[in-house]
Amino acid sequence: MFCMLSVLIATSYAMWCRSTLAYAVRSGVRYGITVTGTQATAAGSNLTAMVKSYVVASSAGLLSGTSLIQVHYYAPCTTSSTGLCDVSSQSNGDAPGNLMQVSISNYPLTFMPRILGWFRSSTTIESTPLMLSAVSADEIEPSNDVPPIGTAP
């Protein structure tokens, strides 16, 4: 009975973590595509930093820092009519009409030791973390008040 309960708790926790990370990146994109330059100036920040902070705040405590969060900006390539080019390093990468992509990659999820702190196991299944990732993207809203992009990703 304890084994079945442990598997149920571990599986439920993994599903909750995955859905929480997906919610955090979706919230970050929704927030990021509507931020204005006035809001960024008032916050004393830039778009990329504001989006990363919002994702951390939306992650229910799973993300303690911004090292796993990446924000990329894409625009239609001038050489190809069907592809997108990464313009994250350009100062106008966050121009209206470009795509913003927010991602969390390689979030380590260890099962039982995280859930039951008193239970320690050295088996491969218990000590090898499951790596979770989440990605969301959307088009940046039209605006005459574009915020500074900051350092991306």
C-alpha positions in Angstrom: 0.0 0.0 0.0 2.9 2.4 0.9 4.5 1.7 -2.5 1.3 2.5 -4.4 0.8 5.7 -2.4 4.4 6.7 -3.0 4.0 6.3 -6.8 0.8 8.2 -6.7 2.3 11.1 -4.8 5.4 11.2 -7.0 3.4 11.1 -10.2 1.0 13.8 -9.0 3.9 16.0 -7.9 5.6 15.6 -11.3 2.4 16.5 -13.1 1.9 19.5 -10.9 5.5 20.7 -11.5 5.1 20.3 -15.2 1.8 22.2 -15.3 3.1 24.9 -13.0 6.2 25.5 -15.3 3.9 25.6 -18.3 1.7 28.1 -16.6 4.7 30.2 -15.6 6.0 30.5 -19.2 2.5 31.2 -20.6 2.0 34.0 -18.0 5.4 35.4 -18.8 4.7 35.6 -22.5 1.2 37.2 -21.9 2.8 39.7 -19.7 5.8 40.4 -21.9 3.9 41.0 -25.2 2.0 43.8 -23.5 4.7 45.6 -21.5 5.2 49.2 -22.6 8.3 51.4 -22.4 6.6 53.5 -19.7 6.1 50.5 -17.5 9.7 49.4 -18.0 11.0 52.9 -17.1 8.8 53.1 -14.0 10.2 49.7 -12.9 13.7 50.8 -13.7 14.2 47.6 -15.8 14.0 46.2 -19.3 11.6 43.8 -21.0 13.7 40.6 -20.7 14.4 41.1 -17.0 10.8 42.0 -16.3 9.6 38.8 -18.1 12.1 36.6 -16.3 11.0 38.1 -12.9 7.3 37.5 -13.8 8.0 33.9 -14.7 9.8 33.4 -11.3 6.8 35.0 -9.5 4.4 32.7 -11.4 6.2 29.5 -10.7 4.8 28.9 -7.2 8.3 28.8 -5.7 9.8 26.2 -8.1 12.2 28.6 -9.7 14.4 30.4 -7.3 16.4 32.2 -10.0 16.4 33.2 -13.6 19.2 30.9 -14.8 16.8 28.3 -16.3 14.6 30.9 -18.0 15.4 32.1 -21.5 13.6 34.8 -23.5 14.2 34.8 -27.2 12.9 37.2 -29.9 12.3 36.2 -33.5 11.5 38.1 -36.7 10.9 37.0 -40.3 14.2 36.4 -42.0 15.1 38.7 -44.9 16.8 36.0 -46.8 13.9 33.5 -46.6 10.3 34.2 -46.8 9.2 31.3 -44.6 11.7 31.2 -41.8 12.2 33.1 -38.6 15.6 34.5 -37.4 16.7 34.9 -33.8 17.0 38.7 -33.2 17.5 38.5 -29.5 20.9 40.2 -29.7 19.5 43.2 -31.7 18.3 46.3 -29.9 15.1 46.2 -31.9 14.4 42.5 -31.3 11.3 43.3 -29.2 9.7 45.4 -32.0 6.0 45.0 -32.4 5.1 42.1 -34.7 8.1 40.0 -33.7 7.7 36.8 -31.7 8.6 36.5 -28.1 9.5 33.0 -26.9 9.9 32.2 -23.2 11.3 28.9 -22.2 12.4 26.9 -19.1 14.8 24.2 -19.9 16.3 21.3 -17.9 14.4 21.9 -14.6 15.6 19.0 -12.4 12.9 17.1 -10.7 13.9 14.4 -8.2 11.0 12.4 -7.0 11.0 10.8 -3.6 13.8 12.7 -1.8 12.0 16.0 -2.6 8.6 14.7 -1.5 9.5 12.6 1.6 12.5 14.3 3.1 13.1 11.4 5.5 13.3 8.9 2.7 16.8 8.6 1.2 17.5 6.2 -1.6 20.6 5.6 -3.6 18.9 3.7 -6.5 19.3 5.1 -10.0 15.6 5.8 -10.3 15.4 7.8 -7.1 18.7 9.8 -7.5 18.4 10.6 -11.2 16.3 13.8 -11.8 13.6 14.0 -14.4 14.4 17.1 -16.6 11.3 19.2 -17.3 11.0 21.9 -19.9 8.3 24.3 -21.0 8.0 26.7 -23.9 5.5 29.4 -24.9 5.5 32.0 -27.7 3.3 34.8 -29.0 3.4 37.9 -31.2 4.5 41.2 -29.5 1.6 43.6 -29.4 1.6 46.8 -31.6 2.8 49.8 -29.6 4.4 53.2 -30.0 6.0 52.9 -26.6 8.5 49.9 -27.0 10.5 49.0 -23.9 14.2 48.5 -24.0 15.0 44.8 -24.7 17.8 44.2 -22.2 20.1 41.2 -22.4 18.5 38.1 -24.0 18.2 35.2 -23.8 
